[in-house]
Amino acid sequence: MFCLLILLALGAVAFVIARRRGHGPPWVTPPAPGPEESARTVLAERFARGDITVEEFMERASALNWTPGQGGDQRRP
């Protein structure tokens, strides 16, 4: 009985530590990236492969209101 109480207490402590670090419980999936983040990813991949030029990349990034290299999505904490 005592071992069960210790295991429950350790589980609760681990859960609290995980929540403080920004992780949710394991049964909750993180939210899917929004359409803007997906568009940025596709654009960056196309540029990395050499499918588009620097000028095309910057023009399309501007259309997404994105300045590459400036921390990505501003909504993240």
Contact map, one row per residue, 1 for C-alpha under 8 A:
11111000000000000000000000000000000000000000000000000000000000000000000000000
11111100000000000000000000000000000000000000000000000000000000000000000000000
11111110000000000000000000000000000000000000000000000000000000000000000000000
11111111000000000000000000000000000000000000000000000000000000000000000000000
11111111100000000000000000000000000000000000000000000000000000000000000000000
01111111110000000000000000000000000000000000000000000000000000000000000000000
00111111111000000000000000000000000000000000000000000000000000000000000000000
00011111111100000000000000000000000000000000000000000000000000000000000000000
00001111111110000000000000000000000000000000000000000000000000000000000000000
00000111111111000000000000000000000000000000000000000000000000000000000000000
00000011111111100000000000000000000000000000000000000000000000000000000000000
00000001111111110000000000000000000000000000000000000000000000000000000000000
00000000111111111000000000000000000000000000000000000000000000000000000000000
00000000011111111100000000000000000000000000000000000000000000000000000000000
00000000001111111110000010000000000000000000000000000000000000000000000000000
00000000000111111111000000000000000000000000000000000000000000000000000000000
00000000000011111111100000000000000000000000000000000000000000000000000000000
00000000000001111111111110000000000000000000000000000000000000000000000000000
00000000000000111111111110000000000000000000000000000000000000000000000000000
00000000000000011111111000000000000000000000000000000000000000000000000000000
00000000000000001111111000000000000000000000000000000000000000000000000000000
00000000000000000111111100000000000000000000000000000000000000000000000000000
00000000000000000111111110000000000000000000000000000000000000000000000000000
00000000000000000110011111010000000000000000000000000000000000000000000000000
00000000000000100110001111110000000000000000000000000000000000000000000000000
00000000000000000000000111111000000000000000000000000000000000000000000000000
00000000000000000000000011111000000000000000000000000000000000000000000000000
00000000000000000000000111111100000000000000000000000000000000000000000000000
00000000000000000000000001111110000000000000000000000000000000000000000000000
00000000000000000000000000011111000000000000000000000000000000000000000000000
00000000000000000000000000001111100000000000000000000000000000000000000000000
00000000000000000000000000000111110000000000000000000000000000000000000000000
00000000000000000000000000000011111111000000000000000000000000000000000000000
00000000000000000000000000000001111111000000000000000000000000000000000000000
00000000000000000000000000000000111111100000000000000000000000000000000000000
00000000000000000000000000000000111111110000000000000000000000010000000000000
00000000000000000000000000000000111111111000000000000000000000000000000010000
00000000000000000000000000000000111111111100000000000000000000000000000000000
00000000000000000000000000000000001111111110000000000000000000000000000000000
00000000000000000000000000000000000111111111000000000000000010010100000000000
00000000000000000000000000000000000011111111100000000000000000000000000000000
00000000000000000000000000000000000001111111110000000000000000000000000000000
00000000000000000000000000000000000000111111111000000000100110000000000000000
00000000000000000000000000000000000000011111111100000000100000000000000000000
00000000000000000000000000000000000000001111111110000000000000000000000000000
00000000000000000000000000000000000000000111111111110000000000000000000000000
00000000000000000000000000000000000000000011111111111100100000000000000000000
00000000000000000000000000000000000000000001111111100000000000000000000000000
00000000000000000000000000000000000000000000111111100000000000000000000000000
00000000000000000000000000000000000000000000011111111000000000000000000000000
00000000000000000000000000000000000000000000011111111000000000000000000000000
00000000000000000000000000000000000000000000011001111101100000000000000000000
00000000000000000000000000000000000000000000001001111111100000000000000000000
00000000000000000000000000000000000000000000001000011111110000000000000000000
00000000000000000000000000000000000000000000000000001111111000000000000000000
00000000000000000000000000000000000000000000000000011111111100000000000000000
00000000000000000000000000000000000000000011001000011111111110000000000000000
00000000000000000000000000000000000000000000000000000111111111000000000000000
00000000000000000000000000000000000000000000000000000011111111100000000000000
00000000000000000000000000000000000000000010000000000001111111110000000000000
00000000000000000000000000000000000000010010000000000000111111111111000000000
00000000000000000000000000000000000000000000000000000000011111111110000000000
00000000000000000000000000000000000000000000000000000000001111111100000000000
00000000000000000000000000000000000100010000000000000000000111111100000000000
00000000000000000000000000000000000000000000000000000000000011111110000000000
00000000000000000000000000000000000000010000000000000000000011111111000100000
00000000000000000000000000000000000000000000000000000000000011001111110100000
00000000000000000000000000000000000000000000000000000000000010000111111100000
00000000000000000000000000000000000000000000000000000000000000000011111100000
00000000000000000000000000000000000000000000000000000000000000000011111100000
00000000000000000000000000000000000000000000000000000000000000000001111111000
00000000000000000000000000000000000000000000000000000000000000000111111111000
00000000000000000000000000000000000010000000000000000000000000000000001111110
00000000000000000000000000000000000000000000000000000000000000000000001111111
00000000000000000000000000000000000000000000000000000000000000000000000011111
00000000000000000000000000000000000000000000000000000000000000000000000011111
00000000000000000000000000000000000000000000000000000000000000000000000001111
